[in-house]
Amino acid sequence: MGSDKKSVGLLDALRMDRVRTILTPAYPYPHEHSRHAIIAVVVGCLFFISSDNIHTLVEKLDKNIKWWSMYIVWILVAAVYHLPSLQSMGVDMRMNLSLFLTICVSSILFLVVFHIIFYGLWYIGLVSRVAGKRPDILTILQNCAVLSIACCVFYSHCGNRAILRERPFVRKNSNWFSLFKKEERNTWLAKFLRMNELKDQVCSSWFAPVGSASDYPLLSKWVIYGELACNGSCAGSSDEISPIYSLWATFIGLYIANYIVERSTGWALAHPVPVKEYEKLKKKQMKPEFLDMVPWYSGTSADLFKTVFDLLVSVTVFLGRFDMRMMQAAMSKVQDGAEQSDLLYDQFSGKDDLWFDFMADTGDGGNSSYSVARLLAQPSIRLTRGDSVLTLPRGNLLLIGGDLAYPNPSAFTYEKRFFRPFEYALQPPSWYKPDQVAVNKPEIPCEVSELKQYEGPQCFLIPGNHDWFDGLHTFMRYICHKSWLGGWFMPQKKSYFALQLPKRWWIFGLDLALHGDIDVYQFKFFSELVKQKVGDEDSVIIITHEPSWLLDWYWNDVSGKNVSHLISDYLKGRCKLRMAGDLHHYMRHSFVKSDGPVHVQNLIVNGCGGAFLHPTHVFSKFKKFHGVSYECKAAYPSYEDSSRIALGNILKFRRKNWQFDFIGGIIYFILVFSMFPQCKLNHILHEDSFSGHLRSFIGTVWSNFIYMVEHSYISLTGAMVLLIVAITFVPSRVSRKKRAIIGVLHVSAHLAAALILMLLLELGVETCIRHKLLATSGYHTLYQWYQSVESEHFPDPTGLRARMEQWTRGLYPACIKYLMSAFDIPEVMAVTRSNICKNGMESLSRGGAIIYYASVFLYFWVFSTPVVSLVFGSYLYICINWLHIHFDEAFSSLRIANYKAFTRFHIDSNGDLEVFTLAVDKVPKEWKLDPDWDGEPKQPQQLSHLRKHPSKWSAATAQQDPLHTVKIVDQFVIRKSDKPDIGTSNGPNGSVIR
């Protein structure tokens, strides 16, 4: 049914017997790559033709490659080159690796000598003064690495061939244009697929040796020679200069020429910044300089260690011994209670109505903090609800409920994490100087004579527990002695205050410090203020940092006794609302009507100002506070969303907290330190069935656990310390018995995982030894192998290598030797392990033992880090969703920047308080210069709050901008009467409640 006629074109070219011979070299070298490498290079080139692909890949690599990536690459390369030959896949790790290290070390030594000579010439005045600028060491290393990679790639495809003897070069197919002749159309694809011929032609024609030593007699003793490649034996040696050496010398010469021209001709003066750096700097200026969310599980973060230290100092020194609030009371000018002008502000009391905002817990990630600040700064926010449009004007007053910067208060965190987002959102006046200290507050702007006449937005703040870690020093410096938070004017002088608002509303801002309560001086001020100025029909809003109603219920504790005394015995039902932050979510509870007295009608927690998210479902069972029943009217995020988000501890813990790997890997290694090596693994490897392997494996794990308990010192001590830490880590909310059980189960999971990983690593090494893949040579195997092939492939008849060794006093070969030894880790581990199993641990010297355990740790750390993160993340998930503990630890690990909110209030002409909580589900990660802000005319003395577009940055994608994604998650009204109109809101489960 088929034709007997043979096909000649594409089908003939793609027959399997032909495909197998594609790229088969005529003269095989151990370094030659197969067709797979060529195909990969061609596909990669086609992909990178698009500059967008290059830009995207480089940007992603720059953002995601961490410091440990190079470490993992090193470990994997060290393991791969010990595996069976991979030349069939186009990979010859030994030759490429050894050649790379040799060329790289040679290049570094050569360039270091060049720079020393050049600086000597500069010092005696023979070159331009601009040459005194020091070179970047990293630039030298990068150039040497790129040069070495280029030489290795060239060697992989063309080798170091000098000439081809007894093989005349046939040029009948050398005319590339013949491929397109009519008579060649049926066969050109078949010839193209024989890529080895094309490769030989390119290497021989394009990259042919530059000449022989006789052509350059002065260089004859300073070059490496090429290798002869013949059909038969080659008599004599080559005098052709190595093409690898020619390529290396060309790159080195270009570097030196470029450096001399830049530094000696004045070009560097005209171009002080390289073009790439200039473009990068220009691009950086078009994006905000925001910091990432604080990595709370970073074992290498200096900020976190400083936070712990500051907390210990604050608790031991300031708590009960020195209190900044006492100093503030002592420094007050007037001691007549309610008449203290430093604490009482009434500039808003004469208004007919008033809009004001509340937020708390900002100063974490720049994206989240700026998203909230951008909404606060807008002249108005337009919201669509069905067919109606709701417009909410900007608040004349901004209240911030503490925790202004994380993780600790310092000049850096306040300026970068707190002030910067607000200054981007609403710029300070042109005359404002960041370093200026406000001595006589309030420093009223020039155009007004008194504070009541100032129409711009103002800001009052209370400190949180994080602000107290340094004894309130940074808060006093940046809040009480500065006048501007961006475009918000700050008249505040102390850490607590009272505000008299229109329609007989009051705001009390309390400073709880680290006690969770107000001190006696605050109590005196507010109690006397209530007696003298707060009328019987007045309404009071109390702001504290901590929501004692939720935290007391959660911890089964009683705190804030002075605050409770002030509310119940002095305000006597006039406290219509309590607001707090500290918990980074939104929840509102309203009282349930009963016959008993109600001291506080509404309880609001809104700590969504920029810090990481906290769960809401943990507090779903809160019902009573001071004997009064409350019901949850709104929760954001909803209970279901909160529980679902907790699953991220299993899926994302390691990605979000990769710094945790450092400590986790060390802990696991300590747990199994005493069990290395495992010399008796025959019973596992000799089993016939999978069930038998599994049974023997589990039995060995158990035997190692018993060995650790009975004989180990280091591992047992590590396990006991970990157990104590794990039990202490469990929150005191549960009983001691449950804490012990949870701690034991937690440590057991880690210990079992560490033992399993240890045994798997030992089985892998044992398998490689039995198959003669490891423990076949000894130490420095790569260096010894390279020495054996170097003289064959890189002839050196003039003794250049020997002279370099003599001039450097052995430093040059020593550097190469020990760099190559860094890739002999698997062999070192296997050889030492075999010696231990044969002669016992006593046969090792102390240095040998250190080398063995160090080599084991390098690989065990890589294997253990994903597992330790998975186990710990699973522990947090189980605790937060099943046991409702670790709400802080389980969500700080996720570092969620989304679900941000603030609350906007309106005191209308009737004296009723309208409450709107505005939220953004997803925070933008990319920003661009707002074209409306950039295009709006700006007058030098104009205050930023008068602009139509006050914020500098908008979301890179318009649909993700907070102005377009903001929504109302809770809305209600508090009447002047005792019967509040609940209104509508999003319930804790996301439903609408009326």
N, C-alpha and C positions, 0 to 999 in steps of 0.2 A: 504494500500500500504506500510505502515510501519510495522516494527516488533514490537511486544509487549514486546520483551525482553528489560529489563532495562539496559542502559549502566552504567558502573561502573567507568571508568577511567576519562580521561580529560573532556569529555562532561558533566559527572555528576558533576565534580568539578566546572564547569563554569556555571551551571544553576543559573539564577538570584536570586532565593530564597536562594541559598548558598552564592552567592557573597555578598548579603546584610549583611550577618552575619560574613563575614571575619573580623577578628581582633576585634570582639565584646567582651569586657572584661567581665569576670565572676563577678568581683566585681568592679563596675564602680566608678571611682574617678573623681572629677571635673578637675583634671589635665591631665587625660589620653588622648593621641592623637589617632585619628582614623587611619584607613589603609592608608589614603592619605599621612600622614606624613611619615609612614614607607616606602611607595613606593617612595616618593621623596628622602628619605635618601638612599635607595638602588640604585636608578638611579643615584643620585649624586656620590655615591661611585664608581659605574661602570665608570662614566665619568672621575673621577679624578684618576683612575688607571693609566692613561697615564700622565707621568710627563710633557709632552709637553702641555697638556691641562691646568695643574696647572700653569705652567710658563706663558703661554699666557694670561690666565685670570688675574693672579696677576699683570702682566706687564700692561695690559690694565686698570685695576682698579687703579693702581698707577699713571697712566698718566691722567686719566679722572675724578677721584673723586676729587672734589674741597672742599674748606673749608665749603661751605654751604650744602654739601651733608648730613653731620651728623645732621645739623639743620633740614633739610627736613625730615629725618628719624624720628627724635624726634617728629616733629609735626604730622606726619602720624601715628606713634605708639600711640600718645596721642588721636588721633581721632578714630583709629580702635578699641581700647579696650572699647570705649563707645558704640560701635555698638552692635546689638543683638548678643547673644552667637554664636560663630563660632566653637563650639566643633564638629559639624557635619562635618566640614572641617578639623578637627584636629588642631584647634588653640584655645588656652585658654590664651589670652593675659594678663589677670589680674594676674593669678597665676605666670606665667613665669616672667612677668615684676617685680612684687613685690619681688619674690624670688631672681631674679637677683640683684636688688638694695640692698637687705638685705645682701646677701653673699658678694657682691662687697665692700660695706662699711665696713663690718666686716673684710674682708681680708686686706683692705687698713690700717685700724686702727691697726690690728695685725702686719703687716709688718713694719709699721712706728715705733711701739714700739720695734720690733726686731732690726731695724737698729739703733735706739737710744742706746739700750743696747750694741750692737756690737761696736759702735763708742766709747762708754764709756770704753769698754775693750781695744780697740785700743789705746785710749788716755793714759791709765795707763800702756801700754806696755805689755799686756797679749796676744796680737795677733801680727802677722807679720806686718811690716810697710807698706807692699803693700796693706794692708787692708784699708789704708787711702784714697784710691781712692773712690770718692763718687759714689753711685749708680745713675743710670739714673732714674729720676722720671717717665719718660714716660715708662721705662721698668717695673717699679713696677705697674703702672696703667694697662699696657697691660697684665701682668701676672694675675692680679686680675680679669680683664675682661674675659680672657680666662678661668680661673678657675670657675668663676661664670656661664659662658655659659655651661661648661661641667656639672656642678651640675644641671643646669636647664634641659639640655637634658636628663640626667639620671632620674631626677624626672618626666619628661614628659612621660617616657616609663615604668619606674619601680616603681615610687612613693616612699614613705618613709616607706614602710611596714616592720615591724619588723619580725612577723611570721604569718602564716596562721593557725588559730585554727579551729578545727572541720572540717578540710579538709585534710585528709591524702594524702600525696604525692604519687601518683601512678607512678611507674617506668616502667610499661610494655612497654612504648614507649620511654623510656629514652635512649635506645641504638640507637644512631644515625646511626650506621652501618646497623641496621635492615631495614632502608629505601631502601637499595640496595639489600636485599634478594629477591630471585625469587618470593616468595609468596607475597611480598609486592609491587611488581612493579606496580600493577594496582591501588593501593590506596595511594602510597607515595606522589604523587603530590597533591592529595586532602588534605592530612594531612599537607603538607607544606603550602597550601593556608590558612589553619586555623592558621594564624600567631599569634593569641593571645595565643595559647597553647605554641608555640615556644618562644614567648616573656616571658611568665610566667616562663618557664623552664630556660631561660637564666638569668632572674632577680633573680630567686630563687637559682640557682646553681652557676652561675659565680659571681654574684654581691650580694651574700647573706650577711646579717649583719656579722660584724667581731666578734661579741660576745656580751655578756651582761655586765652590770655594775658590776656584782659579779665577773666576770673574771678579771676586772681591777679596784680594789677598790680605787686606788689612783686617777682614772679618773672619778669616779662616779659623782662627783660634777662639772665636767668641760666638760660635753658632753650634746648633745641633743639626745633625745630618739626617737626610731622609733614608727610608728603608728600601732596599731592593726587592722587587717583586718579579719573579720569573716563572716560566713554565717548568723549568727544570731547576738545577742548582745554579747559583750565581757565584761566580768567582770574583774575589776581591771585595772591596767595599765601595759604597757610594760616596761621591764627592759633591752631590747635589744638596743644597740647603733644604732643610725640612720645611714643607709647606706649613706645618703647624707653627714652627718657629717664625716663619715669615708673617703669618697672620698675627701672632702675638706681638712681634716687633712693630707691625703696622699700627696696632691699637695703642701700644705704649707710646709710639712716636706721635700719634695724633693727640693723646692726652697731654704729653709734654709740650707740644707746639701750642695747643690751645691754652694751656696754663700760662706759658711764657707770654703769649700775645696779650692775654687778658691783664696780666699783672705788670707788664713792662711798657706797654704802649699807651697807657692811659685809657684804654677801652673800658676798664672796670669803673673809672670815674664817671664816664658818660652813661654807663649802665650799671649802677650800684646794685641792682637786684636782677637776678636772672629772669628771663622771660617767663619761664614756668612758674617761678615763685611769685612774680608780679601778677600773673593771671590768677594764681591760687589766692593771693592776698586780695585781689579785686573781687573775686567770687565770694570770698569769706566776708567781705564788707557788705555784701548784699544779702547776708543771712544773719539772723540774730545769734548772739553768742550765749546759747542756753546750756546749762549743765544738765546731765542726765539725772534720773532718779537715784537717790542714795542707795548704794549696794550694802544692805544691812548684813548680809552674810559673807562679806569680804573679809577673809582672814588676813589680808595684806593691807587693809586700809588704815592709814595713820589717823584719819579723822575719827574712825570708830574707837580706836584705842584712846585717843584724846577724850572722846565722849565718855568712855567708861571711867577714865581718870578724873575728869571734871565732876562726874556724878558722885564718885567716892569722896572727893574733896568737899563737894557741896553738902553731902549728907553728914559727913563727920565734922566739918568746920562750921558751915553756915546754919545747919538745922539745929535750932535750939541754942546756938552760941552767938552767932552774929547774923542779924537779919537786916537787909537793906531797907525794909519797910520802916524799921525803927529809925534808921538814919534819915529817911525822908521826913518822918514826923518831927524829928529833932531839928531839921533844917528849915522847916516851914516858917515863914515870916510871921504868921499870925497863929495864935494858939486858941482861938475862940470858937472852936468847933465848926459849926456850919458856916461861919463867915470866912473860911479859908479860901482865898481866891485862886490858890494853886490847885485846888481840888474840885471846885464847883464852877461850872460854865453855864451861862444862861443866854448865849447869843442867839439861840434858835427860838427862845420862848415867845418872842413877839410875832412870829410868823402865823399866817392864817392856816396853812397846812405845811406838811413837811414830808419829803421822801428821804429815806435813809436805808443803808444796806448793812448786812452783817455777813462776815465770812470768818473762817478760822483755819488754822493749820495749813498755811501756805509755805513757800520757801523750800520746796523739795525739788521736783523736776521743773525745768524752765518752761517746757511746753504746757504742762498742766497749769502752772501758776500764771503764765501769761494769758492762757485761754480765759481764766476767770477775770484777770485784771482788764483784759480787752473788753469784756462785757460790762464791767463796772464803769469803764471810762466813757462809754458811748453816751452821747447826749440823750438818747432814748433808745429803747428796745421795742421793736414792733413784733407782735406775736399774733398768729392767726389761729383762732379756735373756731372751727366750723366756718360759718359765714361771717363771723365778726372779727374785727381787728382790734387788738388791745395794745395800747401804747403806754409803756412804763418809762417815765423820765428818769434821768440819772439822779442818784441820791445826793442831797446836799451834805450828807454825813455818811462816812464809812466807819464802821465798827469792826475791828479785827480782834478775834478772841484768842490770841496767843499762839505759841509755837511758830515763830516768825521765820525760822531757818533751821534746817536739819543738816547734820545730826547733832551739832553743838553750836552754841553762839560764839561767833568770832567775826572779825572784820571781813574775812573772805566770804563766809557763808551769808552774812547779812547783805553785803554788797552784791554778790553774784546771784544768790538764790532768792533774795527778798526784794531789794531795791531795784535791781535791773529789770525784772518783768514789769514792775509798776512804772518805771521810767520809760520803757518802751510803749506802754499802753497810754500814758498821759505824761508828757514831758514836763519837767520842772521849769520854772521861769528862767529866762536867759541870764539873770543876775545871780542865780543860785550857784554856789560853789560847794562841791561835795565835801571838801575838807573843812569847811567853815563850821565853827562851833557856835550855837545859839546861846548867848549868855543871858539875855533878857527876853524870855519868851512871854507872850507871843510877839514875834517879829512881824508885824502887820505890813502887808504890801503898801507901797508908797501912795497908791491912789486912794486909799481909805484912811480914816483917822482912828477908827476903832473897829474891834473885831465884829461887831454886829452889822457893820456896813459891808463886810466882805461877802460877796455873792458866790464865790467859788466853792468847790467841794472841800470839806475838811475831814480829818481822820483822827480817830482816837483808838488806842490800842491797850490791851492788857497783856501781860506776859504769861506764857505757859511754862510747863515743867522744863522743856528744852531751853527756854530762855533763862532759866534759873541755874543751869548747870555751872555757870561761871560766877554765881552770886549776883546776877543781874547787871554785871558790869557793862556788857555789850548793849543790852537793852537801854540802859541809862544814857550811854554815849550816843547811840544812833536814833533813839526815839525821843528821849527827854531833852536832848541837847542838839537836835536838828529840827528844822522848820518845815521840810518838804519831803514827802514820800511821792516821788514823781510829781504829778500836778495836784496832789492832795496836800492841803495846808495842815500842819500839825501844831496846834497851840498847846498841846499837853505837856505838863511839867513833871508829873509823878506817874507811878506805875498803876495807880487807881484813880478814879474820878467819878463825878456825878454830873449828869447833863439834865438841865431843865428844858423840856420840849414844849411845843405848843399844846393847847387844849388840856393842860394839867397832866401831861405825861412826863415821866422821869425815866432816866436810865442810870443804873448803878453799875459801874464797871469795877469788879472786885479782883484783887490780886491774892490768889491762894498760895503762891510760892510753891514749895515742895511739901508743905504741911497738909495741903488739901483743905485749908481753912484760912479765914482772915485773922489777922492779929488784933490785939486789943486796941491799937491806935486806929485802925480802920473801923473797928466796931464802934468806937467812940464817935468818930466823925459821922458815920452813916446813921447811927442811932439818934444823935443830936439833930442831924439834918431832917430825919423823919419827924421828930418832935416839933421842930421849929418851922419847917417850910412845907412839908408834904401834907396836904389837906386830906380830910376824911374821904373826899370824893375823887382824889387823885388816883392815878394808875401808875404802877411801877414795873419796869422791865429790868430784871437782874441778869447780868452777864458774868459768867465765870468760865474758866478754862475747862475744868473737868465737869462732866455731867454726873454729879454724885448720885442721882437717882438710879442711873443704870449701873454704874460701877459698884455702888454699895450693894445693889441686888446681886450682881454677878459674883462679887467676892465675899458676900455675906458679911459685910462690914458696915460700920457707921462712921461717917466722916462729916466734916463741915458743921460741927456743932454750933459754932458762932454764927455761921450763915443761917442755919435753921432757926436759931434763937432770934436773929434779926427779922426773919421773915414771919415767923409765927407770933412773936410777942410784941413786935413793934409795927410791922406793916399790917398785920391782922386782916388778911384777905385782900389787900390792895395790890399784891403782886399778881399781875395778870399773866405774866410770861417769864419763864426762865430759859435762857439760851446758853449754850456751851458748845465747845468744840471737842478737841482731844480724840474723840472717836471719829474716824474719817468716813463718815457716811451721813445720811440724813434720816432722822426719825422724829416724828411728832406724836406725842401722847396728850390726850385731853382727859380731864377728870370725868368720872362717871357720877351723875347726880346721886346724892345720898343725903341723909339727915345730918351728918356730921359737918364740922367746919372744913372748908377748903382753903388752904393757905396759898396754893399756886394752882391756877386754872389750866395752864398749858406748859408743856415741857418740850423744848426743841433742842435737838442735837444736829449741828451742821458743821462738820469738820472737813468739808469737801473743797477746801480752798486751794489745793494743789498737791497735798501729800498723798502717799499711797492709800489705796482703798482699804477700808475695814468691812467685815461682814455685818449683815443685819440679822441673819437668821439665828445667830447665837443669842440675841436678846429678845427673841420672839415671845418668851414666856414672862416677860416683865409685866406686872399687873398692879403693884401697890408701892406707894411711897409715902412714908409718915402716916400710915393708916388710911390713906385716901386711895380709892381704886381709880386706875387709869386704863384707857384702851388706846391701842395704836391706831392712829388715823392715817399715817403715811409712812412709808419706808422706801428709801432709795439707796441702792438698788433693792428690788423686791426680794422677798425671802427665797424664792425659787432661783432667781438670778444669782443671789449671793451664794447659795449652796452649789450651784453649777460652777461658779468661778473658782471655788476651792479645789475643783478637780485639777486645776493647773499645777498644783504642787506635784502631782505625779508626772504630768506631761512636760512641764516647763521649768521645773526647779533648777535643773542643771544649766539650761540655756540662760536663765535669768541670773543665776548666781555661780558663774563659772569660777569665780575666785575661791569658792568654797572647796574646790577640788584640792587645793594645796594642803589644807588641813585634813580633809577627809582621807586622802591617799596616805598621809603619814600615820593617821590613827589606825587604818587597816593594816599597814605594814607592822606596826608595833604589836598588834593583836596576834600576828602569825610569825613574828620574828623568830621565836624559839623553835618553830617547826620546820625551818629550812635546814638542810635539804631533806627530801623524802627519798630514801634510798631503796626502800622495799615496796615496789609498785608492780611486781610481777603478777600478783594475784588478780590485779585489775586488768592488766593487759592480756592475760592468758585466758580470760573467760570467753566462752563460746557464744553466749547469747547476750542480747541487750539487757535483759532483766538481771543476768548474772553480773554484767559490768556495773549496772546501777546499784545492785545490792552490795557489791564489793566497794564501790565508791562511797556509798553512805556509811558503810562500816568503817572505812578508813577515816572519814571525817569525824566520826564519833571517837575513834581511837586517838586522833590528834587532840580532840577536846579533853579527853581524860589525861593525855600526856601533859597538856598545858596546865591542868589543875594540879597534877601530882608532882611534876618535875620542873616546870618552867618558872622563871623568875620575872623576866622582862615582860613576856606576854601576859602572864597572870596579873602582874602589877598594872599593866595597861588596861586590862579588862576590868579590874576592880575600880580604878580611877574613872573609867568610862561609865561604870555602873553608878558610882556616886554622883557623877555629873548628870547622868540621865534621870535619876530620881529627883535630884534637886531642880532639874529643868522642868519637871512636871509642875503646873501651877498649884498653888496651895488651896485652890477652890475644892479639890477633891480630898478625900481622907488620906491619912498616911498609908493605910493598907493599900488603897487603890494606887497611890503614887508609887509604892514599891512594886506592885504588880506591873504597872505600865512601864516603869523603868527597866525591870527585868526583861519583859517582852521586847522592848526596844533594843536593848543591848544584845539580846539573844539573836535577833534578826541580823544585826551588824556582824556579830561574831560568826554566825553560820555562813553569811555571805563571804566574809574574809577567809574562812577555812576552805570553802568551796573554790574560791579564786586561787588560793595558794595551791591546792591540789591540782587544779586544771593547768596552772603554769608548770608545775613539776611534771605532770604527765606529758605536756608538750615538749619540754626539754628532754625527757627520757625517750620519747618517741624519736626525736631528731638524732639523739646519740645512737640509738639502736639501728637507725637507717644510715649511719655514717654521714650525717649532715652536719653534726657538731662534734666537738671533742676529737677531731682528727689531726689537728696540728698542735697548736699552742697559742701563746700570746704573740701579738704582732703578726698575725697571719697575712693580713692585707699588705703590710709593708714588705714582708718577705716575698710574697708573690709578685708584687710590683717590681721589686729589685730583679727578680728572675726574668721578667719579660721586658724590662726597660731597655736593657742593652741590646736586645734583639730588634725591637721596633723603633728605638731612638738611638742610633749609633752615635758614639762620642769618641772618635779616634783621637782627638786632640786633648782629652782629659779635662774638659770644662767643668764637669761635676766635681772632680777631685780638687780643682783649684777653688771652686766656690766653697767646698767644705773646709778647705784650709784657711781661706780668708775669713770665714765666719766662725772659725774655731769650733766647728761641729754644730753650730746653731741651726744652720739650714737643714741638714738631714735630720737633726733631732726634732725640729718643728714638724717636718713631714711625717716622721715616724710616729710621734705621739698624736698628731691629728688623725692619722690613719688608725691608730690604736683605739681612738674613740668610737670607731665603727666595728671594732672587734669584740664588743660587749657580749653578744651571745656566745662566742667562742670562749671568752674568758670565763663566763658563768658556767658553761658546760665542762670545761677542763677542770676548773676548781671543784665543781660538784663531783666529778668522777674521782678526783683525788681524795675528797672527803669521804665518799662512800667506800673507797678502797682502803684508806689508811686511817680514817677517823679525823675528827675536828682538831685533835691535838697535833696533827702533822702540819697544820697551817701556822704560819707566823701571824703576828698581830696585823701586819700590813696586808698579808694575803686574805685574812678574814675580812678586813675592811673593804678590800677590793671585791670580794665575793658578794658581801651583803649590799654593797653599793650597786653592783651590776644587777642583782636581783630586784632591788628597790626601783631602779629605773624602769623596768618592765612591769613590775607589779603595780606601781603607781598608775601607769596608763590604764591597766585593766580594771583597777579598783575604783577609779574616780567616777565612772558612770554609775556603778552599782551603789556606791555610798550615797550619791545624790538621789538615786531612785528609792533606796530604802528610807532615807530621811524624809524625802518628799511624801512618800506613802504614809509614813508615821504622822506627818502634819495633816494630811488629808483625813485620815481616820479620826484623829483627835478633834479636828474642827467640825466635821460633819456628823460624827457619831457620838462623841463625848462632849462636844461644845466647849473645848478648852483650847488654849493656844491661839486665841483669835488674833492676837498681835503678831505672833511669830509666823503663823500660817499665811497671813496676807502681806506682811512686810517682805516675805520671800518673793512674792509675785511682782512687787513693784508696779502695781497697776496705776497708770496715769489717767485712765478714763473715769467716767462717772464723777464729774466735777460739778459743784453747785454753790450758789449763794442765795441768801434770802433778802428780798426787797420789801420794805415796809412803807406804808403811806398813812399818815395821820390826816384824815380829811377834815373838812370844815365843821363836821358834827362831833369830832373828837373820837370817832371810831378808828380802829387800827386795821387796815387791810394788809394781809400778808401774802406774798407771792414768793415761792421758792422756784428759782430758775436753774435748769441743769443742762449739761452737755454730756451725752452718752459717750462720745468718742472724741478724744483730743487729737488735733492735728500734730503730725510729727515734722512736717516740712512747712517752712514759711517763706514768703517773698515780700519784697518791699511793696507796701500798699500803694497802688497807683493813685488812688484818691487822695491819700495823705501827701504823697510826693507832689501831686499837681496842684494842691490847694495853696494859694498865696499865703505867705507867712510874714507877718510884721514883727520886727525885732522885739518889741516890748509887749506883744500880745500874749496873754496867758493861754495855755494850751486848752483849757476847758471851754474856751470860747470858740474853738474850731469845730467845724462840722465833722471832720474826720480826724480825731485826736490820736489814733493809734498808728504806730509806724509800720507794723507788720500785719499782713493778712495771710490766711492759709494758702499754700501753693495751689491747692485745688479748691475752687470757690465753693463747691458743694459741701466741703468739710469745714468751712469756716464757722467758728462758734456763733457768729451773727446769724447764720442760716440754719444751724442745727439746734439752737437753744430752744427749750420747751419749758412749760410749767409742769412741775411734778406735784405741787401742793399749793392750794389756795384756800384761805379762810379769812374770816373777819372776827375781830375781838371788839365787842361793843363796850361802851362805857359802863353798862349794867353788868350784873353778875351772871347773866345768861348769854353766853357767847353763841353767835351764829356760826355753826360749824362749817357751812358752805360745802364745797366739793373738793375732793382731793384724790390722789392716787393711793389706794390702800396698800398695805404691806405686801399683798400678793399681786399688785399691779392693777387691781380692780378700782373702779370709781366709787367712792363712798359719798353719800349725801347726808 
